[in-house]
Every structure is written in C-alpha cells, then in structure tokens.
Amino acid sequence: MNWDDLRFFLAVARTRSLAGAARTLGVNHSTAFRRINRFEEEVGARLFERLPDGYQLTVAGEDLLTHAEQVSDEVDRLQLKVLGQDFKPGGTVRLTAPDNIATQYLPAYLAAFCERYPDIEIELDVGAAHLDLTRREADVAIRATATPPLHLVGRRAVELPWYFCATDAYVARFGRPAGLSDLAGHRVVGATGQLRNLAPFRALSETFNEPMAIRCSSLDAMAAIAESGFAIALLPADQASENLQRLMPLPLSREAALWLLTHPELRRTERIRLLMDHLYRSFRGDARLRIEGRT
C-alpha cells in the first residue's frame, strides 16, 4: 500500500463519486476508475458499494478511512514543514501560460523579474495544453477562465471581457456595427475545434446566423486574420493589438479572468510567492488589459 493509492481512495471517499475524485486529483474519470479497482484488488477487500447515486463506503472502507485520514494529515504536515522552510529567493520556477500571454505580455514581465531576482530561474512552458500542477508538471499556471480548478489556489489578476475587433481599414470599408444585430452582412471569424466550446463563441453562434467568413482553432490566428483587414474577430481583452480597434463588447453574464494559480503546498515557497506577486502587479498595471470605462 502506498500513499498515491490512498490519495485516490480518500478522494472517492470524500466526494462520493469517481467524477468528483477525478476533478480533485486532476485526472480523468477512467484513471480514477482503474486506480480504485486496482487498489481494492491489492488490499483484498471491497471498499466501496457502487450505487446509482454514487460510491458508498463498505465496513472495510470505513475502517480504512480512519487510518487513511491520519496518514493524510501526517503527509500534509510533513510537506508544509519542508516547503515552508524554503524562504530563499532562489531556485527554479516552472511557469505555464497560453501562447498569446507568453509572447505579448510575459517577455517584459519576466525580464524585470529576472533582473531583480537573478538567482531564480524561470522555465516557461508555452501552449494551450493545461499542465497538471498536482503532478508538479508546473509550479505556476496562468489560465484564462471563469472557473479555476478548486484544488488549486491563486489570485484573480484581471477580468477578461471579449470584444469584436477590426482594423480601421475594415471599418472604413464596411462600416462599424453598433450591436450584435448589426453584424448581419459583415465578415466574421468563427471558431472551430475546442474553441467552439467557449461561452463567447457559443453566444456568437446563437446570435449570428450567417455563414462565417472563416473559422479558426486559435485565437492568435483569429487576431491575425482581423489584423489583415479581412474580417471582424471576437477576441478576449488579452489579445489587445494596436492594429485593431474594439468595436463593441460581447455582453456576457459572467466574465472570464486571468488567474495566477499554484498548488496549495507551494504557496508559501518564497520563489513561487515572489513570482506570483510580480505577475499580479504586472497584469494589473498593464494598460492593454484595462477595461474600457473602468480604472
């Protein structure tokens, strides 16, 4: 029996479901299913009853839960004790961020940080794929979301409203739409791939019934097409460009935001805290991310 097996057992026991355990641990449903079944085989006892409304502990599971909770508490205390001693501003921080944030914002932010803290080395992993902080694939993640994962801790840096954007040349040629109903007859860039699942693009598909001029699976590509003067693109505020003007906001009941996230065990580590504080101040002070009409 090892600690990793107990983590899966505890997650299912606490959430009463495989789906809840998977979300807590940052794994998929099938992984949680496979690990629990294997764990029961290893201990030689059925620990859960599979019921229509979830997983319920058996008598053997209840007995194991008491001991597993004690082990969990001891592991947590040990990790906090070790990590809490790391107060020196040195070492490596693994940072993950989306492409546009990494290319348009982080170069200046990180240059200033490394000038101030030369003993802290930054490893920047760029891309849309979400690295798993629970597995320590990254130490700090910058994510644009309205609902950050509950198993991580962090700070909401800035709100990210979405705007319809176009070049001056496009507006001069085709006119400036004042509302969603005015988009009829305009060339609009649509989403494909995973981007189609984002709330802004679902809202766009519900209100704009004409064929899209072109579809993209990347926000960077959408911005580039808009910058060419060919069409209007729906973009979040972090895709700000001096070549594009914001024609109108997309009204949403819930705005997304840029979040700075880390694992709870790392939040007291000095180099992590220093980087997250620096990035928070940098995002908050960046004029490109200020929402029109707000300070």
PyMOL commands that set and color helices and strands:
alter all, ss='L'
color gray80, all
select helices_A, chain A and resi 3-15+18-25+29-43+59-83+99-104+106-116+168-174+180-183+193-197+199-207+219-227+237-239+264-266+270-285+287-289
alter helices_A, ss='H'
color red, helices_A
select strands_A, chain A and resi 48-51+54-57+91-97+120-126+140-145+153-160+162-166+189-191+214-216+233-236+245-249+256-262
alter strands_A, ss='S'
color yellow, strands_A
deselect
rebuild
show_as cartoon
